[in-house]
Amino acid sequence: MRKAFICPTKYVQGEDELLNLGYFVTTFGKKGLVIIDQEVYDIVKPKLEQTKKNFDIDLYIGIFNGECSREEIARLKKVSADESCDCTIGIGGGKTLDTAKCVAEGEALIICPTIAATDAPTSHSAVVYHEDGTFDDYFYFKQSPSVILIDTTTIAGAPVRFLVSGMGDALATYFEARNTFRANANVNAGLPCGYLTKQTAPAKSTLSAQVLAHACYRNLLEYGEQARDANARHVVTPALEAIIETNILLSGLGFESGGLSAAHAIYDGFTIYKGSKHMYHGEEVAFGTLAMLVMQGAEQSEIKEVLDFCLAVGLPVTLADIGAESITDDELLAVAEKACIPEESVHSIPFAVDPLMVKNAIIAADEIGKNYREHGRLA
């Protein structure tokens, strides 16, 4: 049986760690292309100027236009070539970091997330959009980023909703990895991918990935509330450090090497519903996790544990929480059908799944969420 595990070459996390960015640039050369949006640049500029001085390196600032599109990727690739940059540095949120991945094409890449809202920073994949913001394609590269550099001070200064959303994304990690393992389904780590390749080489999850996915879940339960409170006060504490690592590293390794399943497929289904467009990825994934557990007939104690966690940190447990309180029966069926297309991760589950099952699970999860919030019981 072919198994695969993928991870960044180096992960470094600490307070004011952006001050050490220059050191990592020197491991590739003397000059780096920084892909960053204007708002984030205004926040971290003093640290970038200081690290340039401390390590005698040059940083070319390539202001990101806001969309990870083929046109933007091509523009910044040209900038990198014209400026003779030795490495690519992505600083910011998801689309900025994905653009940096595409520019680097798997080589000499430093990723510096400024929020802990998803587990994407560690991955060897990127989501690419058209210029109008509609989905284009997934790009995969031969390896994960060379360096993940986490400045916990910067993340502590970001809005709490980003951190909580990251916890919602991480919440799915253990349950989806467990499903993938039990179903003997394939994981993304098996892709031998180069730039724009469509080739696949199926591979299964490793035991190591399963252990990391379980640690991800346990950390959420132990440190989630404390981390949210620290973030609200914009201070770095051991709990916040634990959740930053959980949201970014453990969840990132878990989803790529452990596997995705129905929670993310249900999120993908809701992308066609306009009423939930204001929601963050991890918020909808959290509700998708609840629906997935209901669809699987998970033990009541497990469902209660997930509900308690979501309510404690402020994650959605009902359709109303994700802006879908007015969703019609036909719209809900369309969401379920989208979640069940052949290439979706809903099929990484130990039994056959169809749209009606998904639709019914969403309805039941909504009812369970409402009852538990109002009465403290599942039914």
Secondary structure, 3 states (H helix, E strand, C coil): CCECCCCCCEEEEECCHHHHHHHHHHCCCCEEEEEECHHHHHHHHHHHHHHHHHHCCEEEEEECCCCCCHHHHHHHHHHHHHCCCCEEEEEECHHHHHHHHHHHCCCCEEEEECCCCCCHHHCCEEEEECCCCCEEEEEECCCCCCEEEEEHHHHHCCCHHHHHHHHHHHHHHHHHHHHHHHHCCCCHHHCCCCCCCCCCCCCECCHHHHHHHHHHHHHHHHHHHHHHHHHHCCCCCHHHHHHHHHHHHHHHHHHHHHCCCHHHHHHHHHCCCHHHCCCCHHHHHHHHHHHHHHHHCCCHHHHHHHHHHHHHHCCCCCCHHHCCCCCCHHHHHHHHHHHCCCCCHHHCCCCCCCHHHHHHHHHHHHHHHHHHHHHCCCC
